[in-house]
Amino acid sequence: MSGIGNRLIWFSGRECVHCKRIRPVVEQFQAETGNVITELEVWHSEDNAKVMRGYGDAIKKACGGDLGVPAFYNEKTGSVVCGVVTLEKLKAWASG
């Protein structure tokens, strides 16, 4: 799932402690499924922040009204998960 419009995206912040906590789960997900989650760091990259804002309505709805990190967006399905989630929840999100 690497094509534009069909990506799995992880919006993160470089200094975000929650993003650091979820990283091993993301790595395990990628190793087990072969799917790539594209990490876009939004605190220090305006280009990546613009991408996140482009999906802002869906992310805000799923994340309690805020554009916070970590947030995961599935371009194919439009589904979102937020925060430090389990491997099972990440797999369910990725599969639609």
C-alpha positions as CSV (number, residue, x, y, z in Angstrom):
1,M,0.0,0.0,0.0
2,S,2.4,2.6,-1.1
3,G,0.7,4.5,-3.9
4,I,-0.7,8.0,-3.4
5,G,-4.3,7.8,-2.3
6,N,-3.7,4.3,-1.0
7,R,-1.3,5.0,1.9
8,L,-1.4,4.1,5.5
9,I,-0.1,7.2,7.2
10,W,1.2,7.8,10.8
11,F,1.2,11.4,11.8
12,S,3.8,11.9,14.5
13,G,5.7,14.4,16.5
14,R,9.5,14.1,17.0
15,E,9.4,14.7,20.7
16,C,6.0,13.1,21.3
17,V,6.3,10.5,24.1
18,H,3.2,8.7,22.9
19,C,4.7,8.4,19.4
20,K,7.8,6.9,20.9
21,R,5.6,4.4,22.8
22,I,3.7,3.3,19.7
23,R,6.8,2.9,17.5
24,P,7.4,-0.8,18.5
25,V,3.8,-1.6,17.7
26,V,4.1,0.1,14.2
27,E,7.3,-1.8,13.6
28,Q,5.8,-5.1,14.6
29,F,2.7,-4.4,12.4
30,Q,5.0,-3.8,9.4
31,A,7.0,-6.9,10.1
32,E,4.0,-9.2,10.5
33,T,1.8,-7.8,7.7
34,G,4.4,-6.6,5.1
35,N,2.4,-3.3,4.9
36,V,4.2,-0.1,5.2
37,I,3.0,2.8,7.3
38,T,4.3,6.1,6.1
39,E,5.4,8.2,9.0
40,L,4.9,12.0,8.5
41,E,6.4,14.1,11.3
42,V,4.1,17.1,11.7
43,W,5.7,19.2,14.5
44,H,8.7,20.2,12.5
45,S,7.5,19.9,8.9
46,E,4.9,22.3,7.6
47,D,4.5,20.2,4.4
48,N,3.5,17.1,6.6
49,A,1.3,19.3,8.8
50,K,-0.6,20.4,5.6
51,V,-1.2,16.8,4.7
52,M,-2.6,16.2,8.2
53,R,-4.8,19.3,8.0
54,G,-6.1,18.0,4.6
55,Y,-7.5,15.0,6.5
56,G,-8.4,17.2,9.5
57,D,-12.2,16.6,9.6
58,A,-11.8,12.8,9.7
59,I,-9.0,13.0,12.2
60,K,-10.7,15.5,14.5
61,K,-13.9,13.4,14.5
62,A,-12.0,10.2,15.4
63,C,-9.6,11.9,17.9
64,G,-12.0,13.8,20.1
65,G,-12.0,17.1,18.2
66,D,-8.3,17.6,17.9
67,L,-5.5,17.2,15.4
68,G,-3.2,15.4,17.8
69,V,-0.4,12.8,17.4
70,P,-0.1,9.9,17.1
71,A,-2.9,9.6,14.6
72,F,-3.2,7.1,11.8
73,Y,-5.0,7.7,8.6
74,N,-5.9,5.1,6.0
75,E,-6.1,6.9,2.6
76,K,-8.0,4.0,1.0
77,T,-10.8,3.7,3.5
78,G,-10.7,7.1,5.2
79,S,-10.5,5.4,8.6
80,V,-8.6,6.9,11.5
81,V,-7.2,5.6,14.8
82,C,-5.6,7.8,17.4
83,G,-3.3,7.4,20.3
84,V,-1.3,4.5,21.6
85,V,-3.2,1.5,20.1
86,T,-2.8,-2.2,20.2
87,L,-1.4,-4.3,17.3
88,E,-4.8,-5.8,16.8
89,K,-6.4,-2.4,16.5
90,L,-3.7,-1.2,14.0
91,K,-4.3,-4.4,11.9
92,A,-8.1,-3.8,11.9
93,W,-7.6,-0.1,10.9
94,A,-5.3,-1.1,8.1
95,S,-7.6,-3.7,6.7
96,G,-10.5,-1.3,6.6
